[in-house]
Amino acid sequence: MYNCFVTYAKINMQRASTGAPEPVSHMKVFIVYCHPSEDSFTSNMRDAFIRGITDSGNDYIISDLYKMGFNSDISEEEYLRDAYYREDPEVAPDVLAEQEKINSSDAIAFIYPVFWTEAPAKLVGWFDRVWSYGFAYGDKKMKMMDKAMILCSAGNPLSRLEEFGLLDSMKKVMFGDRLFGRAKEMEFVVFDGTSREKEERKKNWDANLKKAYEKGRGFFAGSGS
Ligand SMILES: Cc1cc2nc3c(=O)[nH]c(=O)nc-3n(C[C@H](O)[C@H](O)[C@H](O)COP(=O)(O)O)c2cc1C
């Protein structure tokens, strides 16, 4: 189980037990996690991904938006700043903390369940506030991420998500807008058919967690580990 808020993984003990190769250098991924309950597939998927990251000899920090009680409502002051392209009003401390986590990391990963073909509202609001003028656009101070990965769980099967172009629209919003020009490499990973009423949820549980682990384990492959 990971530690909440900003957590530096203690990786060396685990590396010894798994026989993972010695890393050339530590890379750090900032995980933005958003699910309202620990009683979920998504929390297990998060833990498997984190195990993969630490087993590869790399580090992570995490923002668990629900546990932090992250305020996802953009204020009028923030709106006026971002809509009028102004940099002078101060950035709120909770937003600044998120921006510092980004700029202290090499890469970013978003982990969430699909709610109405989007990220949960709290994560959408995180973008509204953290992707501020002067940080994510304009004369941006945001560091170019080496990599951005989205890991999301969807209740529907892939066939349904593809039939209506729903998966495509989720990808377009994340890649074509939120992450556009902000990450060198982007990957969208969907764990589909994860609704509780679906047989596949149970049937694919272990394979899905293995996949999440492998995504973490191979996350920085080619960039130092
Ligand atoms: C409010 C709400 C909206 C949802 N909307 C969608 C949706 O649009 N598409 C979809 O495939 N699944 C949808 N789901 C299903 C969740 O994605 C599913 O519960 C989750 O992936 C299962 O994993 P969990 O155990 O981590 O919650 C929705 C679930 C909730 C609670």
The ligand as an SDF file (V2000), in Angstrom:
LIG
                    3D

 31 33  0  0  0  0  0  0  0  0999 V2000
  -20.7390    7.9140  -11.8110 C   0  0  0  0  0  0  0  0  0  0  0  0
  -20.2190    6.8050  -12.6690 C   0  0  0  0  0  0  0  0  0  0  0  0
  -20.1340    6.9960  -14.0310 C   0  0  0  0  0  0  0  0  0  0  0  0
  -19.5970    6.0070  -14.8500 C   0  0  0  0  0  0  0  0  0  0  0  0
  -19.4910    6.2110  -16.1910 N   0  0  0  0  0  0  0  0  0  0  0  0
  -18.9300    5.2880  -16.9780 C   0  0  0  0  0  0  0  0  0  0  0  0
  -18.7660    5.4980  -18.3700 C   0  0  0  0  0  0  0  0  0  0  0  0
  -19.1220    6.5400  -18.9120 O   0  0  0  0  0  0  0  0  0  0  0  0
  -18.1790    4.5330  -19.1050 N   0  0  0  0  0  0  0  0  0  0  0  0
  -17.7530    3.3630  -18.5660 C   0  0  0  0  0  0  0  0  0  0  0  0
  -17.2120    2.5280  -19.2800 O   0  0  0  0  0  0  0  0  0  0  0  0
  -17.8890    3.1170  -17.2290 N   0  0  0  0  0  0  0  0  0  0  0  0
  -18.4680    4.0510  -16.4390 C   0  0  0  0  0  0  0  0  0  0  0  0
  -18.6020    3.8300  -15.0900 N   0  0  0  0  0  0  0  0  0  0  0  0
  -18.0780    2.5920  -14.5440 C   0  0  0  0  0  0  0  0  0  0  0  0
  -16.7460    2.8180  -13.8720 C   0  0  0  0  0  0  0  0  0  0  0  0
  -15.7780    3.2080  -14.7850 O   0  0  0  0  0  0  0  0  0  0  0  0
  -16.4210    1.5010  -13.1740 C   0  0  0  0  0  0  0  0  0  0  0  0
  -17.1440    1.5040  -11.9660 O   0  0  0  0  0  0  0  0  0  0  0  0
  -15.0160    1.3400  -12.7960 C   0  0  0  0  0  0  0  0  0  0  0  0
  -14.2100    1.3470  -13.9030 O   0  0  0  0  0  0  0  0  0  0  0  0
  -14.8860    0.0280  -12.0610 C   0  0  0  0  0  0  0  0  0  0  0  0
  -13.7630    0.0910  -11.3370 O   0  0  0  0  0  0  0  0  0  0  0  0
  -13.7030    0.4630   -9.7860 P   0  0  0  0  0  0  0  0  0  0  0  0
  -13.9870   -0.7950   -9.0200 O   0  0  0  0  0  0  0  0  0  0  0  0
  -12.3330    0.9350   -9.6460 O   0  0  0  0  0  0  0  0  0  0  0  0
  -14.7280    1.5430   -9.5220 O   0  0  0  0  0  0  0  0  0  0  0  0
  -19.1610    4.7870  -14.2690 C   0  0  0  0  0  0  0  0  0  0  0  0
  -19.2670    4.6100  -12.8690 C   0  0  0  0  0  0  0  0  0  0  0  0
  -19.7800    5.5920  -12.0830 C   0  0  0  0  0  0  0  0  0  0  0  0
  -19.8770    5.3580  -10.5980 C   0  0  0  0  0  0  0  0  0  0  0  0
  1  2  1  0
  2  3  1  0
  2 30  2  0
  3  4  2  0
  4  5  1  0
  4 28  1  0
  5  6  2  0
  6  7  1  0
  6 13  1  0
  7  8  2  0
  7  9  1  0
  9 10  1  0
 10 11  2  0
 10 12  1  0
 12 13  2  0
 13 14  1  0
 14 15  1  0
 14 28  1  0
 15 16  1  0
 16 17  1  0
 16 18  1  0
 18 19  1  0
 18 20  1  0
 20 21  1  0
 20 22  1  0
 22 23  1  0
 23 24  1  0
 24 25  2  0
 24 26  1  0
 24 27  1  0
 28 29  2  0
 29 30  1  0
 30 31  1  0
M  END
$$$$
